[in-house]
């Protein structure tokens, strides 16, 4: 397989995992550039801003995707190509040595006052627990008719934790409740593009009138206007206008208002005067529930509970990455006619599972298991074969295989210099018991949650 064919596959995977909105905005403009070095893949974007964003958010993922298809690839270079060069490369036929991507996306156009919200992102489909309950309840309250509560509402979290989901849910619920109302949702980058264009075309009045005239304004990814003084000035006055008139305003960013770097102090202060709701990283129980909910939307997909447990345990950094991993796993299984097993999941998602994994040690696992079953840690590494010792030892070996990157021989050595075949037997035995013994399955789930906390 050459780089051109691999890039076509990688694009398909990215579209599945990132979602259409994120893909269209950031990933669709990427073009494959000519590279004389088979160990390096060169990708081009039309602007330094987009280049830096893709580097920061997708550099590792792109390398992982290419290495899965082309083992000889050692690096992915993400570069800025001139607009002219990008168009020329994108226009070349697939058979050429240049780009295989479509023409780069044009500058974003103005959003309609009734945006097309993603119908998947509703309040009903948002999985709630203690990590996001305040943000969820505040979002629901803001979407109710009448005088707005908690406006401006400022949602902040790491990427992929549900901020955009809540914003789409607010928009849909509010317009359903008040059909005559108007709303605008846009990323902060688009706010900047449209403002700069309005200044260039000497039409700032129309820009201000359109944004400030709606009943609900939602701006996502505010951190992208950091350091943009004129854009921040305009945004400050927009926020001021909404607060003065008591209208609904929702802002989302990757950190709290006062922690935003490159944002003017008065703007940060104004945003902090409303309700700043933090969405904390999803814990394992929530991640598992999210996977169950996601699987319900995938007719015909069969993914065993043990595989879902593996994904929930290993991919903890982002709900978006978690859902993307499930999408990719199901797609690979269906396209290749494979049955989803733990081994299949590890082969398809190997880098993603290892890259997102917290570094849990075998010693931590042994301590947790010995405490759970009230046995001594020394017993787990001893030669004792009593069931009261052997079963916890097998569970500890199983967890070591699932939650660490240690090889089978390494795991065996940590359990009293046992042979790797003993570890294999333990892993298979616990997998079997989890399907037939609810007590064993419950113990494993509890220990995985504890170790991942």
C-alpha positions in Angstrom: 0.0 0.0 0.0 1.4 3.4 -0.9 0.9 6.7 1.0 -1.9 7.9 -1.2 -4.1 4.8 -0.5 -3.1 4.8 3.2 -4.2 8.5 3.4 -7.6 7.6 2.0 -8.1 5.0 4.8 -6.8 7.4 7.4 -9.2 10.1 6.3 -12.1 7.6 6.6 -11.0 6.7 10.2 -10.7 10.3 11.2 -14.1 11.1 9.8 -15.6 8.3 11.9 -13.8 9.2 15.1 -13.8 13.0 15.0 -17.4 13.5 13.9 -18.6 15.5 10.9 -18.4 19.0 12.4 -14.8 18.7 13.7 -13.7 16.8 10.6 -15.1 19.4 8.2 -13.6 22.3 10.2 -10.1 21.1 10.9 -9.2 17.8 9.2 -10.9 18.0 5.8 -8.5 20.8 4.5 -5.5 18.5 5.1 -3.7 17.5 1.9 -1.1 14.8 1.4 2.1 16.3 0.1 4.8 14.7 -2.0 7.5 13.0 0.0 10.7 11.3 -1.3 11.3 9.7 2.1 9.1 6.6 2.6 9.6 6.9 6.4 8.0 10.3 6.5 4.5 11.4 5.6 4.0 15.1 4.8 0.7 16.7 5.3 -0.2 20.3 4.4 -2.8 22.8 5.6 -3.7 26.2 4.2 -2.8 28.4 7.3 -0.4 28.4 10.2 -3.3 28.7 12.6 -4.8 25.4 11.3 -1.4 23.8 11.1 -0.7 24.5 14.8 -4.2 23.3 15.8 -3.8 20.0 14.0 -0.3 19.5 15.4 -1.5 20.1 18.9 -4.6 17.9 18.7 -3.9 15.2 16.0 -0.1 14.8 15.5 0.1 11.6 17.6 -3.2 10.2 16.2 -2.1 10.7 12.6 1.3 9.0 13.2 -0.6 6.1 14.9 -3.0 5.7 11.9 -0.2 5.8 9.3 2.0 3.3 11.2 -0.9 0.9 11.5 -1.1 0.8 7.7 2.5 1.5 6.7 4.9 0.1 9.4 7.9 1.8 7.7 6.5 5.2 8.6 8.4 6.8 11.4 7.2 10.4 11.4 4.4 12.6 10.1 5.3 16.2 9.2 2.4 18.7 9.4 3.2 21.8 7.4 1.7 25.0 6.1 1.2 25.1 2.4 0.4 28.3 0.5 -3.2 28.6 -0.5 -2.2 28.4 -4.2 0.0 25.3 -3.5 -2.8 23.7 -1.6 -5.3 24.2 -4.4 -2.8 22.9 -7.0 -2.0 19.8 -4.9 -5.6 19.1 -4.2 -6.5 19.3 -7.8 -3.9 16.7 -8.9 -5.2 13.2 -9.8 -4.9 10.5 -7.2 -2.3 8.6 -9.3 0.1 11.5 -9.0 2.8 11.7 -6.4 1.2 14.7 -4.9 -1.9 15.2 -2.9 -5.0 13.0 -2.9 -7.2 15.2 -0.8 -10.1 17.4 -2.0 -9.7 21.1 -2.3 -9.0 22.8 1.0 -12.0 24.2 2.8 -12.8 27.8 2.0 -13.0 30.5 4.7 -16.0 29.8 6.9 -19.2 31.5 5.8 -21.6 33.2 8.1 -23.8 31.0 10.2 -27.5 31.1 9.8 -29.6 32.4 12.6 -31.1 28.9 13.0 -28.1 26.7 12.8 -28.2 23.0 12.1 -27.6 21.5 15.4 -26.4 17.9 15.6 -29.5 15.9 16.5 -27.4 13.3 18.3 -26.4 15.9 20.9 -29.5 16.3 23.1 -30.0 16.5 26.8 -31.6 13.0 26.7 -28.5 11.5 25.3 -26.0 13.2 27.6 -24.8 10.7 30.2 -24.8 12.5 33.6 -22.8 11.8 36.8 -21.0 13.8 39.4 -18.3 15.0 37.0 -20.7 16.9 34.8 -23.9 17.3 36.8 -23.6 21.0 37.5 -22.8 21.9 33.9 -25.7 19.7 32.7 -28.3 21.2 35.1 -27.1 24.7 34.3 -27.4 24.0 30.6 -30.9 22.6 31.0 -32.0 25.6 33.0 -30.7 28.1 30.5 -32.6 26.3 27.7 -36.0 26.8 29.5 -38.3 29.7 28.4 -38.6 32.8 30.4 -35.9 35.0 32.0 -32.5 33.2 31.5 -30.8 31.7 34.5 -27.0 31.4 34.7 -26.2 33.7 31.8 -23.5 34.0 30.7 -22.9 30.3 31.1 -19.2 29.4 30.8 -18.5 25.7 30.2 -14.9 24.6 30.5 -13.1 21.2 30.4 -10.4 19.4 28.5 -11.2 18.6 24.9 -13.7 15.9 24.2 -15.6 15.9 27.5 -19.0 17.1 26.3 -19.0 20.9 26.1 -20.1 21.0 22.4 -22.7 18.3 23.1 -24.3 20.5 25.8 -24.2 23.6 23.6 -26.0 21.8 20.8 -28.5 20.4 23.3 -29.2 24.0 24.6 -29.8 25.3 21.1 -32.2 22.5 20.2 -34.1 22.6 23.4 -34.5 26.4 23.5 -35.6 26.6 19.9 -38.1 23.8 20.5 -39.5 25.6 23.5 -39.5 29.0 21.8 -39.9 28.5 18.0 -39.9 32.2 17.2 -36.5 32.7 18.9 -33.2 33.0 17.0 -29.9 31.5 17.8 -26.3 31.4 16.6 -23.7 28.8 17.4 -20.2 29.2 16.1 -16.6 28.4 17.0 -14.5 31.4 18.2 -12.3 31.0 15.1 -15.3 31.6 12.9 -16.3 34.7 15.0 -12.8 36.0 14.3 -13.0 35.2 10.6 -16.3 36.9 10.2 -15.2 39.9 12.2 -12.0 40.4 10.2 -13.9 40.1 7.0 -16.5 42.6 8.2 -13.6 45.1 9.0 -12.0 44.4 5.6 -15.3 45.0 3.8 -16.2 48.0 6.1 -19.4 46.3 7.1 -19.0 45.9 10.9 -22.4 47.3 11.6 -24.1 44.3 9.8 -21.8 41.9 11.7 -22.7 43.4 15.1 -26.4 43.6 14.3 -26.6 40.0 13.3 -24.8 38.6 16.3 -26.2 40.9 18.9 -29.7 40.7 17.5 -30.2 37.0 18.3 -31.8 35.6 21.5 -29.2 32.9 22.1 -25.5 33.2 21.2 -23.1 30.3 21.7 -19.4 30.6 21.1 -17.2 27.4 21.3 -13.5 27.1 21.8 -12.9 30.6 23.0 -9.2 29.9 23.6 -8.6 30.2 19.8 -8.9 34.0 20.0 -6.1 34.3 22.5 -3.8 37.1 21.6 -6.2 38.5 19.0 -6.7 42.0 20.5 -9.1 43.5 18.0 -11.3 40.3 18.0 -11.3 40.2 21.8 -12.3 43.9 21.9 -15.3 43.2 19.7 -16.2 40.0 21.6 -16.0 41.9 24.9 -18.6 44.4 23.7 -20.8 41.6 22.4 -20.7 39.9 25.8 -21.4 43.3 27.5 -24.4 43.8 25.3 -25.9 40.4 26.0 -25.4 40.8 29.7 -26.9 44.3 29.7 -30.0 43.1 27.8 -30.3 39.9 29.9 -30.1 37.6 26.9 -28.7 34.1 26.7 -25.0 33.7 26.2 -23.0 30.4 26.3 -19.2 30.2 26.1 -17.0 27.1 26.0 -13.3 26.8 26.4 -10.6 24.4 27.5 -10.0 26.1 30.9 -11.6 28.5 33.3 -11.9 32.2 32.4 -9.0 33.4 34.7 -6.8 30.6 33.5 -7.0 31.5 29.8 -3.7 32.8 28.5 -3.7 35.7 26.0 -7.2 36.8 27.0 -7.7 40.4 28.3 -8.3 40.6 32.0 -11.5 42.6 31.6 -12.9 40.0 29.2 -11.9 37.1 31.5 -13.5 39.0 34.5 -16.7 39.6 32.6 -17.0 35.9 31.6 -16.3 34.8 35.2 -19.1 37.0 36.5 -21.7 34.4 35.3 -21.7 30.7 36.1 -18.4 28.9 35.2 -19.2 25.2 35.2 -16.3 22.7 35.1 -16.7 19.3 33.4 -14.2 17.0 34.9 -12.7 14.0 33.1 -15.1 11.1 33.0 -14.4 8.3 35.5 -14.5 4.7 34.4 -18.1 4.0 35.4 -19.3 7.0 33.3 -17.0 6.0 30.4 -18.5 2.5 30.4 -22.1 3.9 30.4 -21.2 6.2 27.5 -20.0 3.2 25.5 -23.2 1.3 26.2 -25.2 4.3 25.1 -23.1 4.7 21.9 -23.4 1.0 21.1 -27.2 1.3 21.1 -26.9 3.7 18.1 -24.9 1.1 16.1 -27.4 -1.5 14.8 -25.9 -4.9 14.2 -22.8 -4.1 16.1 -21.8 -6.8 18.6 -19.1 -5.8 21.2 -18.7 -8.0 24.3 -18.8 -6.4 27.7 -15.2 -7.3 28.3 -14.1 -5.3 25.3 -16.1 -2.3 26.4 -14.5 -2.7 29.8 -11.1 -2.6 28.2 -11.9 0.6 26.2 -13.3 2.3 29.3 -10.3 1.4 31.4 -7.6 2.3 28.9 -9.0 5.4 27.1 -9.6 8.0 29.8 -8.4 11.3 28.4 -11.3 12.2 26.2 -14.9 11.0 25.7 -14.5 11.9 22.0 -11.5 9.6 21.7 -13.4 6.9 23.5 -16.4 7.1 21.1 -14.0 7.3 18.2 -12.2 4.1 19.3 -15.5 2.3 19.4 -16.5 3.6 16.0 -13.2 2.4 14.6 -13.4 -1.0 16.2 -16.9 -1.7 14.9 -16.0 -0.4 11.4 -12.9 -2.6 11.2 -14.8 -5.6 12.4 -17.7 -5.1 10.0 -15.5 -4.3 7.0 -13.2 -7.3 7.6 -15.9 -9.7 8.7 -14.2 -10.2 12.1 -15.7 -11.0 15.5 -14.8 -8.4 18.1 -12.7 -9.9 20.8 -10.2 -8.4 23.3 -7.3 -9.6 21.0 -8.9 -8.0 18.0 -9.5 -4.8 19.9 -5.9 -4.7 21.0 -4.6 -5.3 17.4 -6.9 -2.5 15.9 -6.5 0.0 18.7 -3.1 -0.9 20.1 -1.5 2.5 20.0 -4.7 4.3 21.2 -5.0 1.9 24.1 -1.4 2.3 25.2 -1.2 6.0 24.5 -4.2 6.8 26.7 -3.4 4.4 29.5 -2.4 5.7 32.9 0.8 4.0 34.0 -0.6 1.4 36.4 2.0 -0.8 37.9 1.8 -4.5 38.7 2.6 -3.7 42.3 -0.5 -1.4 42.5 -2.6 -4.2 41.1 -1.3 -6.7 43.6 -2.0 -4.3 46.5 -5.5 -3.6 45.3 -6.3 -7.3 44.7 -4.9 -8.4 48.1 -6.9 -5.7 49.9 -10.1 -6.6 48.0 -9.9 -10.3 48.8 -8.3 -9.9 52.2 -5.2 -11.9 51.4 -1.5 -11.0 51.9 0.3 -9.5 48.9 3.1 -12.1 49.5 0.5 -14.9 49.0 -0.1 -13.7 45.4 3.6 -14.3 44.5 3.9 -17.5 46.6 3.6 -21.0 45.4 0.4 -21.6 47.4 -2.4 -23.2 45.4 -5.4 -22.9 47.7 -8.5 -21.6 45.8 -8.7 -18.6 48.3 -5.2 -17.6 47.0 -5.2 -19.0 43.4 -8.3 -17.1 42.2 -7.2 -13.7 43.4 -3.8 -14.4 41.9 -5.4 -15.2 38.5 -7.5 -12.0 38.7 -4.3 -10.0 39.5 -2.6 -11.6 36.5 -5.6 -10.8 34.3 -5.6 -7.2 35.4 -1.9 -6.9 34.8 -2.4 -8.1 31.2 -5.3 -5.8 30.6 -4.1 -2.6 32.4 -0.4 -2.6 31.8 1.9 -2.9 28.8 4.0 -5.6 30.5 4.7 -8.7 28.4 3.5 -12.2 29.6 7.0 -13.2 30.8 7.4 -10.0 32.7 4.0 -10.5 34.4 5.0 -14.1 35.2 8.2 -12.9 36.9 6.2 -10.5 39.0 4.1 -13.4 40.3 6.8 -15.6 41.8 8.8 -16.2 38.5 5.9 -18.1 37.0 6.0 -19.2 33.3 4.2 -17.1 30.7 1.9 -20.0 30.0 0.6 -19.8 33.5 -0.3 -16.1 32.9 -2.1 -17.1 29.6 -4.1 -19.7 31.5 -5.0 -17.2 34.2 -6.2 -14.6 31.7 -8.3 -17.1 29.8 -9.8 -18.5 32.9 -10.9 -15.1 34.3 -12.3 -14.2 30.9 -14.4 -17.4 31.0 -15.5 -16.8 34.6 -16.6 -13.2 33.9 -19.1 -14.5 31.5 -20.6 -17.1 33.9 -19.9 -15.8 37.4 -21.4 -12.5 38.3 -19.4 -12.3 41.5 -16.1 -12.6 39.7 -17.2 -10.1 37.0 -18.3 -7.6 39.7 -14.9 -8.0 41.5 -13.0 -7.3 38.3 -15.1 -4.3 37.4 -14.7 -2.9 40.9 -10.9 -3.3 40.8 -10.6 -1.8 37.4 -12.6 1.3 38.5 -10.4 1.6 41.6 -7.2 1.3 39.7 -8.2 3.8 37.0 -9.5 6.3 39.5 
